[in-house]
Amino acid sequence: LVGIVSGVLIWIMDSAATHLSSLRLSVVLGQFENGDPWAAWSVAVCLAVGITAFGSVLTIFWLPSTASGGVPAIIALLNGINLRKDFMLQHMIVKLVGGVLAVGSGLCVGP
């Protein structure tokens, strides 16, 4: 069951990030095709910064404990530390949305 849920969540995350990236790219290419490369560059930078800032604000102000990668929390949980509050549905939602926004804005995310 965990594998199926993980697979579905990764598929959702990949689909959403791909859609956001293609939407961002189509807006930038539309500006570039209008013959104004500086406007295209400005739109690309503003979109990337805006999308990244939204994901960052979501993490910083709603659930700051989701800012870490999660491996230290898993190690602490396996060593007997009670961190059950760090493994709630809200954390999964923030990590999913934050990952989609980070990848969709053009950031490199991963190991």
C-alpha positions as CSV (number, residue, x, y, z in Angstrom):
1,L,0.0,0.0,0.0
2,V,2.8,2.4,0.8
3,G,4.4,1.7,-2.6
4,I,1.2,2.4,-4.4
5,V,0.5,5.6,-2.5
6,S,4.1,6.8,-3.1
7,G,3.9,6.0,-6.8
8,V,0.7,7.9,-7.2
9,L,2.1,10.9,-5.3
10,I,5.2,10.9,-7.4
11,W,3.2,10.7,-10.6
12,I,1.0,13.6,-9.5
13,M,4.1,15.6,-8.6
14,D,5.8,14.9,-11.9
15,S,2.7,15.7,-13.9
16,A,2.1,19.0,-12.0
17,A,5.8,20.1,-12.3
18,T,5.9,19.2,-16.0
19,H,2.7,21.2,-16.6
20,L,4.0,24.2,-14.6
21,S,7.3,24.1,-16.4
22,S,5.7,24.0,-19.8
23,L,3.3,26.8,-18.9
24,R,6.2,29.0,-17.7
25,L,8.2,28.2,-20.9
26,S,5.2,29.0,-23.2
27,V,4.8,32.4,-21.6
28,V,8.5,33.1,-22.0
29,L,8.6,31.9,-25.6
30,G,5.5,34.0,-26.4
31,Q,7.4,37.1,-25.2
32,F,10.5,36.0,-27.2
33,E,8.5,35.5,-30.4
34,N,7.2,39.1,-30.0
35,G,10.7,40.2,-30.8
36,D,11.7,41.4,-27.4
37,P,14.4,39.3,-25.8
38,W,14.8,41.6,-22.8
39,A,11.1,41.2,-22.0
40,A,11.3,37.5,-22.3
41,W,14.3,37.4,-20.0
42,S,12.5,39.7,-17.5
43,V,9.4,37.5,-17.6
44,A,11.5,34.3,-17.2
45,V,13.3,35.7,-14.1
46,C,10.1,37.2,-12.6
47,L,8.2,33.9,-13.0
48,A,11.0,31.8,-11.6
49,V,11.5,34.1,-8.6
50,G,7.7,34.4,-8.0
51,I,7.0,30.7,-8.1
52,T,10.0,29.9,-5.9
53,A,9.0,32.6,-3.4
54,F,5.5,31.2,-3.2
55,G,6.9,27.8,-2.3
56,S,9.3,29.3,0.1
57,V,6.6,31.3,1.9
58,L,4.4,28.3,2.1
59,T,7.2,26.3,3.8
60,I,8.5,29.1,6.0
61,F,5.3,30.5,7.4
62,W,2.9,27.5,7.4
63,L,5.1,24.5,8.4
64,P,8.7,25.4,9.0
65,S,9.5,21.8,10.0
66,T,9.1,20.8,6.4
67,A,12.2,22.7,5.4
68,S,14.5,19.8,6.1
69,G,15.0,16.9,3.7
70,G,13.4,14.4,6.1
71,V,16.2,11.9,6.5
72,P,17.3,13.2,10.0
73,A,13.7,13.0,11.1
74,I,13.4,9.4,9.9
75,I,16.7,8.5,11.7
76,A,15.5,10.2,14.9
77,L,12.2,8.3,14.7
78,L,14.0,5.0,14.2
79,N,16.2,5.8,17.2
80,G,13.1,6.2,19.5
81,I,12.5,9.9,19.4
82,N,8.8,10.7,19.3
83,L,8.4,12.8,16.1
84,R,4.9,11.7,15.2
85,K,3.8,15.4,14.7
86,D,6.4,15.6,11.8
87,F,4.6,12.9,9.8
88,M,1.2,14.3,9.3
89,L,-0.9,14.9,6.2
90,Q,-0.1,18.6,6.2
91,H,3.6,17.9,6.0
92,M,3.1,15.7,3.0
93,I,0.9,18.3,1.3
94,V,3.5,21.1,1.9
95,K,6.4,18.9,0.7
96,L,4.4,17.9,-2.4
97,V,3.3,21.5,-3.3
98,G,6.8,22.9,-2.5
99,G,8.5,20.3,-4.7
100,V,6.1,21.0,-7.6
101,L,6.7,24.7,-7.3
102,A,10.5,24.3,-6.9
103,V,10.8,22.0,-10.0
104,G,8.3,24.0,-11.9
105,S,10.2,27.2,-11.4
106,G,13.3,25.7,-12.8
107,L,15.3,24.9,-9.7
108,C,17.3,21.7,-9.6
109,V,15.9,19.5,-6.8
110,G,17.3,16.2,-5.7
111,P,20.3,14.4,-4.3
